[in-house]
């Protein structure tokens, strides 16, 4: 019995995997999947290699959000069930440690209001292949901004 490569099942494509088709640039907007960013507001673009500090700040932020809201609710209602919920949600916030990323596509956006200029994360990834896709998008955005 011989098996040829043509008979082998094709691996299914991971829908979560980043593809160049996920990005689109027209005359007014930079699109990523369902999000869009006005080109006139974009000052710069980069792929940032995230440090341990960047990831720790992300983790502490989510622990603070999950636990802070529930602790506030507990102080209002003084219910043992809410205390249990607070502990569970704090634990869920702590699980964000597993959501570490190595790279992030960031856009420097000029909001035009009191928010001013901010770096906005568009996509985070751990994959080297996806980092290359993000780098290509940075080059395309910078080319559009200079032309």
Backbone as a chain_set.jsonl record, in Angstrom:
{"seq": "XXXXXXXXXXXXXXXXXXXXXXXXXXXXXXXXXXXXXXXXXXXXXXXXXXXXXXXXXXXXXXXXXXXXXXXXXXXXXXXXXXXXXXXXXXXXXXXXXXXXXXXXXXXXXXXXXXXXXXXXXXXXXXXXXXXXXXXXXXXXXXXXXXX", "coords": {"N": [[0.843, -1.173, 0.0], [0.703, 2.069, -0.955], [1.121, 5.489, -0.192], [0.525, 8.622, -1.399], [1.695, 12.014, -1.479], [-0.284, 13.634, -2.425], [-2.564, 12.363, -1.569], [-2.614, 12.856, 1.097], [-4.212, 14.445, 3.857], [-5.005, 17.887, 3.76], [-3.711, 20.352, 5.915], [-5.854, 22.185, 8.051], [-6.474, 25.675, 7.867], [-5.696, 27.904, 10.41], [-8.123, 29.948, 11.755], [-7.59, 32.024, 13.481], [-5.073, 32.766, 12.891], [-2.956, 35.293, 11.739], [-3.272, 37.034, 8.696], [-2.253, 38.551, 5.595], [-4.499, 39.394, 4.287], [-6.132, 40.281, 6.289], [-5.68, 42.914, 6.609], [-6.261, 46.148, 5.208], [-5.862, 48.968, 3.15], [-7.219, 51.985, 2.248], [-8.003, 55.089, 0.59], [-8.741, 56.644, 2.763], [-8.753, 55.184, 5.17], [-7.087, 52.869, 7.402], [-7.562, 49.546, 7.65], [-8.142, 46.899, 9.9], [-9.211, 43.787, 10.134], [-12.292, 44.091, 11.55], [-11.918, 46.604, 12.516], [-11.178, 50.094, 12.047], [-8.967, 52.762, 11.189], [-8.496, 56.16, 10.875], [-6.545, 57.48, 8.322], [-5.53, 60.087, 8.299], [-5.289, 60.673, 10.954], [-3.258, 59.069, 11.848], [-0.025, 59.245, 12.94], [2.366, 57.823, 13.073], [3.747, 54.483, 12.79], [4.569, 51.307, 14.17], [6.223, 48.191, 14.939], [6.389, 46.929, 17.965], [8.634, 45.366, 20.135], [7.621, 43.704, 22.844], [8.396, 44.194, 26.243], [9.225, 42.567, 29.386], [8.315, 44.258, 31.368], [6.286, 45.707, 30.006], [4.41, 43.656, 29.684], [3.929, 42.975, 32.373], [2.716, 45.308, 33.31], [0.351, 45.184, 31.819], [-0.783, 42.852, 32.931], [-1.117, 43.597, 35.673], [-2.884, 45.699, 35.311], [-5.273, 44.371, 34.408], [-5.779, 42.694, 36.6], [-6.31, 44.636, 38.496], [-8.598, 45.852, 37.368], [-10.47, 43.659, 37.292], [-10.607, 42.898, 40.015], [-10.991, 45.315, 41.415], [-13.526, 46.437, 40.694], [-15.296, 44.485, 41.645], [-14.656, 44.391, 44.364], [-15.517, 46.919, 45.05], [-18.263, 46.624, 44.622], [-18.748, 44.707, 46.575], [-18.286, 46.16, 48.917], [-20.493, 47.763, 48.86], [-22.675, 46.031, 49.104], [-22.169, 44.051, 51.029], [-22.174, 41.158, 51.005], [-21.71, 37.682, 51.286], [-21.594, 36.05, 49.029], [-20.829, 37.805, 47.025], [-18.273, 38.369, 47.878], [-17.022, 35.913, 47.374], [-17.295, 35.925, 44.583], [-15.672, 38.119, 44.043], [-13.15, 37.12, 44.723], [-12.909, 35.049, 42.84], [-12.969, 36.496, 40.401], [-10.706, 38.068, 40.758], [-8.797, 36.074, 40.639], [-9.203, 35.309, 37.968], [-8.292, 37.611, 36.725], [-5.619, 37.387, 37.41], [-4.953, 35.262, 35.807], [-4.388, 36.442, 33.432], [-1.736, 36.523, 33.085], [-0.947, 34.535, 31.411], [-1.442, 35.514, 28.941], [0.615, 36.717, 27.662], [2.489, 38.61, 25.291], [4.792, 38.875, 22.537], [5.194, 40.708, 20.477], [3.848, 43.768, 19.138], [1.676, 45.478, 17.001], [1.597, 48.845, 16.651], [-0.041, 51.967, 16.457], [0.55, 55.408, 16.188], [-1.615, 57.688, 17.173], [-3.201, 60.735, 16.532], [-5.498, 62.239, 18.32], [-6.887, 64.654, 18.321], [-8.457, 65.819, 20.242], [-8.703, 66.435, 23.77], [-7.31, 64.183, 24.481], [-5.043, 63.959, 22.965], [-1.954, 62.803, 21.555], [-1.504, 59.352, 21.16], [-0.135, 56.042, 21.56], [-1.554, 53.293, 20.088], [-2.506, 49.958, 20.508], [-2.884, 47.686, 17.946], [-2.709, 45.005, 17.131], [-1.576, 42.18, 18.871], [0.954, 39.679, 19.149], [2.607, 36.467, 19.363], [3.939, 35.128, 17.474], [6.567, 34.686, 15.152], [6.228, 34.627, 12.388], [3.843, 36.056, 12.101], [4.748, 38.489, 13.058], [6.325, 39.343, 10.945], [4.346, 39.857, 9.041], [3.098, 42.002, 10.297], [5.198, 43.856, 10.281], [5.359, 44.36, 7.554], [2.954, 45.717, 7.173], [3.474, 48.043, 8.585], [5.419, 49.195, 6.958], [3.859, 49.676, 4.66], [1.962, 51.521, 5.653], [3.642, 53.655, 6.365], [4.632, 54.281, 3.847], [2.279, 55.138, 2.591], [1.782, 57.428, 4.105], [3.884, 59.086, 3.409], [3.505, 59.59, 0.758]], "CA": [[0.0, 0.0, 0.0], [1.505, 3.292, -1.014], [0.374, 6.72, 0.039], [1.217, 9.756, -2.007], [1.484, 13.301, -0.809], [-1.555, 14.17, -2.893], [-3.636, 11.741, -0.803], [-2.553, 13.299, 2.486], [-5.159, 15.533, 4.133], [-4.426, 19.21, 3.876], [-3.983, 20.933, 7.233], [-6.803, 23.298, 8.016], [-5.888, 26.957, 8.223], [-6.164, 28.443, 11.683], [-8.791, 31.23, 11.504], [-7.011, 33.058, 14.332], [-3.76, 33.125, 12.339], [-2.945, 36.574, 11.056], [-2.97, 36.965, 7.269], [-2.198, 39.876, 4.967], [-5.871, 39.752, 3.906], [-6.789, 40.909, 7.437], [-5.393, 44.342, 6.536], [-6.617, 46.822, 3.957], [-5.685, 50.415, 3.215], [-7.799, 52.731, 1.134], [-7.583, 56.49, 0.606], [-9.088, 57.31, 4.015], [-8.658, 54.37, 6.379], [-6.328, 51.636, 7.572], [-8.512, 48.576, 8.202], [-7.68, 45.614, 10.422], [-10.428, 43.002, 10.346], [-13.482, 44.963, 11.628], [-11.529, 47.924, 13.029], [-10.623, 51.02, 11.056], [-8.254, 53.9, 11.737], [-8.396, 57.216, 9.869], [-5.148, 57.71, 7.953], [-5.107, 61.439, 8.638], [-4.99, 60.718, 12.382], [-2.08, 58.247, 12.129], [1.234, 59.973, 12.812], [3.46, 56.875, 12.906], [3.412, 53.076, 13.021], [5.737, 50.501, 14.535], [6.041, 46.904, 15.592], [7.167, 47.028, 19.193], [8.92, 44.13, 20.852], [7.147, 43.976, 24.195], [9.295, 43.775, 27.309], [8.58, 41.979, 30.545], [7.608, 45.349, 32.043], [5.042, 45.95, 29.263], [3.473, 42.582, 29.993], [3.539, 43.072, 33.779], [1.74, 46.4, 33.417], [-0.894, 44.638, 31.28], [-1.314, 41.905, 33.92], [-1.588, 44.334, 36.84], [-4.064, 46.456, 34.903], [-6.453, 43.516, 34.397], [-6.068, 42.278, 37.972], [-6.919, 45.801, 39.138], [-9.957, 46.016, 36.827], [-11.344, 42.576, 37.753], [-10.822, 42.877, 41.461], [-11.459, 46.603, 41.92], [-14.968, 46.586, 40.522], [-16.028, 43.569, 42.512], [-14.47, 44.841, 45.75], [-16.404, 48.069, 45.214], [-19.619, 46.077, 44.763], [-18.827, 44.034, 47.875], [-18.41, 47.159, 49.982], [-21.84, 48.313, 48.794], [-23.729, 45.051, 49.409], [-21.777, 43.234, 52.189], [-22.734, 39.838, 50.778], [-20.656, 36.655, 51.196], [-21.525, 35.585, 47.64], [-20.07, 38.796, 46.272], [-16.878, 38.172, 48.267], [-16.555, 34.772, 46.577], [-17.178, 36.395, 43.21], [-14.488, 38.984, 43.991], [-11.961, 36.261, 44.721], [-12.859, 34.349, 41.546], [-12.606, 37.457, 39.364], [-9.311, 38.423, 40.975], [-8.047, 34.949, 40.074], [-9.272, 35.408, 36.505], [-7.369, 38.68, 36.355], [-4.267, 36.846, 37.541], [-4.719, 34.367, 34.669], [-3.936, 37.214, 32.274], [-0.3, 36.313, 32.948], [-0.745, 33.61, 30.299], [-1.759, 36.242, 27.711], [1.818, 37.48, 27.3], [2.767, 38.733, 23.859], [6.153, 39.324, 22.232], [5.199, 41.808, 19.51], [2.595, 44.511, 19.03], [1.553, 46.508, 15.979], [1.088, 50.038, 17.311], [-0.221, 53.17, 15.659], [0.547, 56.647, 16.94], [-2.846, 58.352, 16.731], [-3.459, 62.091, 17.005], [-6.949, 62.23, 18.513], [-7.463, 65.96, 18.024], [-9.18, 66.363, 21.39], [-7.819, 66.534, 24.931], [-6.516, 62.957, 24.626], [-3.75, 64.212, 22.33], [-1.317, 61.745, 20.766], [-1.347, 58.108, 21.923], [0.169, 54.801, 20.846], [-2.688, 52.37, 20.204], [-2.217, 48.587, 20.077], [-3.821, 47.166, 16.949], [-2.644, 43.545, 17.181], [-0.457, 41.589, 19.599], [1.215, 38.312, 18.711], [3.826, 35.784, 19.79], [4.465, 34.425, 16.313], [7.552, 35.368, 14.303], [5.621, 34.768, 11.063], [2.888, 37.16, 12.188], [5.53, 39.723, 13.213], [6.719, 39.757, 9.6], [3.153, 40.44, 8.422], [2.916, 43.303, 10.93], [6.258, 44.735, 9.771], [4.976, 44.76, 6.201], [1.894, 46.72, 7.295], [4.123, 49.29, 9.008], [6.048, 49.768, 5.755], [2.782, 50.164, 3.799], [1.403, 52.73, 6.268], [4.626, 54.743, 6.242], [4.667, 54.651, 2.436], [1.058, 55.914, 2.328], [1.894, 58.721, 4.786], [4.867, 59.945, 2.727], [3.078, 59.901, -0.615]], "C": [[0.892, 1.241, 0.0], [0.578, 4.497, -0.845], [1.181, 7.852, -0.576], [0.909, 11.024, -1.222], [0.146, 13.891, -1.218], [-2.73, 13.607, -2.114], [-3.682, 12.238, 0.648], [-3.544, 14.442, 2.706], [-4.411, 16.845, 4.296], [-4.702, 19.75, 5.28], [-4.933, 22.112, 7.091], [-6.108, 24.564, 8.477], [-6.524, 27.457, 9.506], [-6.814, 29.806, 11.443], [-8.229, 32.358, 12.357], [-5.657, 33.523, 13.807], [-3.877, 34.404, 11.522], [-2.532, 36.391, 9.6], [-2.923, 38.389, 6.722], [-3.587, 40.344, 4.546], [-6.63, 40.416, 5.052], [-6.621, 42.424, 7.427], [-5.818, 44.895, 5.184], [-6.395, 48.315, 4.172], [-6.343, 51.017, 1.991], [-7.36, 54.192, 1.282], [-7.813, 57.171, 1.955], [-8.758, 56.519, 5.269], [-7.656, 53.23, 6.245], [-7.276, 50.683, 8.276], [-7.765, 47.355, 8.717], [-8.912, 44.851, 10.866], [-11.626, 43.956, 10.413], [-13.168, 46.362, 12.159], [-11.011, 48.794, 11.895], [-10.047, 52.239, 11.766], [-8.083, 54.924, 10.623], [-6.916, 57.506, 9.593], [-4.672, 59.097, 8.364], [-4.789, 61.588, 10.12], [-3.71, 59.959, 12.738], [-0.819, 59.07, 11.881], [2.389, 59.029, 12.496], [2.944, 55.467, 13.172], [4.702, 52.347, 13.361], [5.287, 49.126, 14.994], [6.97, 46.94, 16.788], [7.385, 45.645, 19.771], [8.612, 44.398, 22.323], [8.1, 43.396, 25.233], [8.501, 43.103, 28.424], [7.777, 43.048, 31.292], [6.289, 45.676, 31.348], [3.993, 44.911, 29.627], [3.029, 42.617, 31.449], [2.523, 44.189, 33.995], [0.374, 45.942, 32.915], [-1.559, 43.72, 32.305], [-1.886, 42.654, 35.12], [-2.825, 45.164, 36.519], [-5.306, 45.577, 34.971], [-6.792, 42.963, 35.774], [-6.783, 43.416, 38.697], [-8.361, 45.985, 38.671], [-10.89, 44.939, 37.378], [-11.638, 42.67, 39.237], [-11.427, 44.185, 41.975], [-12.96, 46.778, 41.82], [-15.758, 45.703, 41.461], [-15.848, 43.955, 43.979], [-15.354, 46.048, 46.033], [-17.848, 47.592, 45.413], [-19.782, 45.401, 46.125], [-19.013, 45.049, 49.002], [-19.813, 47.777, 49.999], [-22.89, 47.334, 49.313], [-23.427, 44.164, 50.607], [-22.374, 41.822, 52.123], [-21.591, 38.839, 50.622], [-20.508, 36.117, 49.771], [-20.703, 36.523, 46.771], [-18.589, 38.691, 46.612], [-16.276, 37.002, 47.488], [-16.356, 35.154, 45.12], [-15.944, 37.285, 43.047], [-13.213, 38.161, 43.926], [-11.805, 35.525, 43.397], [-12.403, 35.298, 40.439], [-11.169, 37.949, 39.514], [-8.411, 37.318, 40.422], [-8.06, 34.962, 38.564], [-8.349, 36.51, 35.987], [-5.929, 38.193, 36.403], [-3.937, 35.901, 36.387], [-4.259, 35.117, 33.422], [-2.428, 37.104, 32.089], [0.004, 35.385, 31.766], [-1.026, 34.27, 28.95], [-0.574, 37.108, 27.275], [2.022, 37.492, 25.803], [4.192, 39.243, 23.676], [6.166, 40.587, 21.389], [3.826, 42.482, 19.477], [2.689, 45.503, 17.876], [0.9, 47.704, 16.656], [1.014, 51.19, 16.32], [-0.179, 54.371, 16.586], [-0.581, 57.504, 16.372], [-2.925, 59.738, 17.355], [-4.974, 62.249, 17.096], [-7.61, 63.575, 18.259], [-8.326, 66.526, 19.138], [-8.199, 66.417, 22.563], [-6.976, 65.283, 25.148], [-5.142, 63.123, 23.988], [-3.257, 63.04, 21.506], [-1.098, 60.533, 21.658], [-0.92, 56.981, 20.998], [-0.953, 53.82, 21.14], [-2.251, 50.996, 19.702], [-3.292, 48.129, 19.113], [-3.88, 45.652, 17.038], [-1.416, 43.126, 17.961], [-0.296, 40.144, 19.146], [2.484, 37.777, 19.355], [4.579, 35.211, 18.603], [5.441, 35.283, 15.508], [6.986, 35.587, 12.902], [4.622, 35.928, 11.049], [3.614, 38.492, 12.371], [5.953, 40.253, 11.845], [5.55, 40.393, 8.844], [2.915, 41.84, 8.989], [3.955, 44.307, 10.434], [5.926, 45.241, 8.365], [3.901, 45.846, 6.252], [2.467, 48.074, 7.724], [4.752, 49.972, 7.801], [4.985, 50.359, 4.833], [2.193, 51.465, 4.337], [2.37, 53.897, 6.093], [4.744, 55.209, 4.79], [3.45, 55.509, 2.076], [1.163, 57.32, 2.941], [2.868, 59.655, 4.077], [4.438, 60.325, 1.326], [1.905, 60.858, -0.66]], "O": [[1.736, 1.411, 0.88], [-0.569, 4.506, -1.293], [2.37, 8.01, -0.299], [-0.018, 11.076, -0.414], [-0.491, 14.583, -0.423], [-3.769, 14.256, -1.994], [-4.684, 12.053, 1.338], [-3.699, 15.307, 1.843], [-3.334, 16.902, 4.889], [-5.818, 19.615, 5.781], [-4.839, 22.915, 6.163], [-5.258, 24.532, 9.368], [-7.745, 27.432, 9.661], [-6.145, 30.73, 10.98], [-8.371, 33.528, 12.002], [-5.15, 34.56, 14.232], [-4.794, 34.561, 10.716], [-1.568, 35.687, 9.302], [-3.483, 39.313, 7.313], [-3.836, 41.546, 4.456], [-7.661, 41.048, 4.822], [-7.325, 43.138, 8.142], [-5.747, 44.214, 4.161], [-6.701, 48.856, 5.235], [-6.071, 50.624, 0.856], [-6.431, 54.482, 2.036], [-7.156, 58.166, 2.263], [-8.508, 57.106, 6.322], [-7.408, 52.706, 5.159], [-7.746, 50.973, 9.376], [-6.866, 46.839, 8.053], [-9.571, 45.214, 11.841], [-11.948, 44.581, 9.403], [-14.058, 47.208, 12.241], [-10.474, 48.293, 10.907], [-10.558, 52.687, 12.792], [-7.582, 54.596, 9.548], [-6.138, 57.746, 10.517], [-3.512, 59.259, 8.743], [-4.094, 62.527, 10.509], [-3.137, 60.178, 13.805], [-0.573, 59.532, 10.767], [3.292, 59.385, 11.739], [1.851, 55.281, 13.708], [5.783, 52.717, 12.903], [4.137, 48.921, 15.381], [8.191, 46.978, 16.639], [6.453, 44.849, 19.887], [9.267, 45.221, 22.964], [8.551, 42.257, 25.114], [7.271, 43.076, 28.405], [6.686, 42.772, 31.79], [5.279, 45.899, 32.016], [2.829, 45.243, 29.852], [1.871, 42.321, 31.742], [1.581, 44.036, 34.772], [-0.649, 46.272, 33.515], [-2.768, 43.805, 32.521], [-3.01, 42.382, 35.542], [-3.711, 45.316, 37.36], [-6.312, 45.998, 35.543], [-7.967, 42.779, 36.091], [-7.749, 43.185, 39.424], [-9.248, 46.245, 39.484], [-11.973, 45.251, 37.874], [-12.786, 42.538, 39.662], [-12.275, 44.169, 42.867], [-13.596, 47.226, 42.773], [-16.775, 46.124, 42.013], [-16.795, 43.856, 44.76], [-15.883, 46.185, 47.137], [-18.563, 48.104, 46.275], [-20.834, 45.513, 46.753], [-19.797, 44.829, 49.925], [-20.266, 48.26, 51.036], [-23.888, 47.753, 49.899], [-24.35, 43.568, 51.161], [-23.001, 41.36, 53.075], [-20.62, 39.107, 49.916], [-19.403, 35.767, 49.356], [-19.969, 36.082, 45.887], [-17.738, 38.897, 45.747], [-15.15, 37.093, 47.0], [-15.373, 34.758, 44.494], [-15.253, 37.212, 42.031], [-12.302, 38.475, 43.16], [-10.693, 35.392, 42.887], [-11.547, 34.942, 39.63], [-10.492, 38.215, 38.521], [-7.381, 37.6, 39.81], [-7.047, 34.662, 37.933], [-7.708, 36.361, 34.947], [-5.117, 38.541, 35.545], [-2.77, 35.751, 36.025], [-3.794, 34.501, 32.463], [-1.892, 37.534, 31.068], [1.09, 35.447, 31.19], [-0.859, 33.629, 27.912], [-0.756, 38.118, 26.595], [1.759, 36.5, 25.124], [4.732, 39.945, 24.531], [7.037, 41.44, 21.555], [2.798, 41.862, 19.747], [3.647, 46.27, 17.778], [-0.212, 47.6, 17.174], [1.884, 51.362, 15.467], [-0.798, 54.361, 17.649], [-0.508, 57.982, 15.24], [-2.739, 59.895, 18.562], [-5.653, 62.377, 16.077], [-8.813, 63.615, 18.002], [-8.877, 67.616, 18.989], [-6.986, 66.442, 22.353], [-6.019, 65.316, 25.922], [-4.178, 62.495, 24.425], [-4.04, 62.363, 20.839], [-0.578, 60.651, 22.767], [-1.278, 56.951, 19.821], [-1.265, 53.55, 22.299], [-1.694, 50.876, 18.611], [-4.48, 48.18, 19.431], [-4.964, 45.069, 17.023], [-0.328, 43.658, 17.74], [-1.269, 39.471, 18.805], [3.326, 38.539, 19.831], [5.748, 34.846, 18.731], [5.174, 36.451, 15.223], [7.239, 36.626, 12.291], [4.569, 36.692, 10.085], [3.142, 39.52, 11.886], [5.942, 41.462, 11.611], [5.738, 41.353, 8.097], [2.57, 42.761, 8.248], [3.633, 45.471, 10.196], [6.181, 46.398, 8.033], [3.934, 46.79, 5.462], [1.998, 49.122, 7.279], [4.634, 51.186, 7.637], [5.19, 51.438, 4.277], [1.952, 52.403, 3.576], [1.964, 54.996, 5.716], [4.936, 56.398, 4.533], [3.574, 56.49, 1.342], [0.683, 58.289, 2.353], [2.708, 60.874, 4.129], [4.956, 61.288, 0.761], [1.437, 61.211, -1.743]]}, "num_chains": 1, "name": "protein.A"}
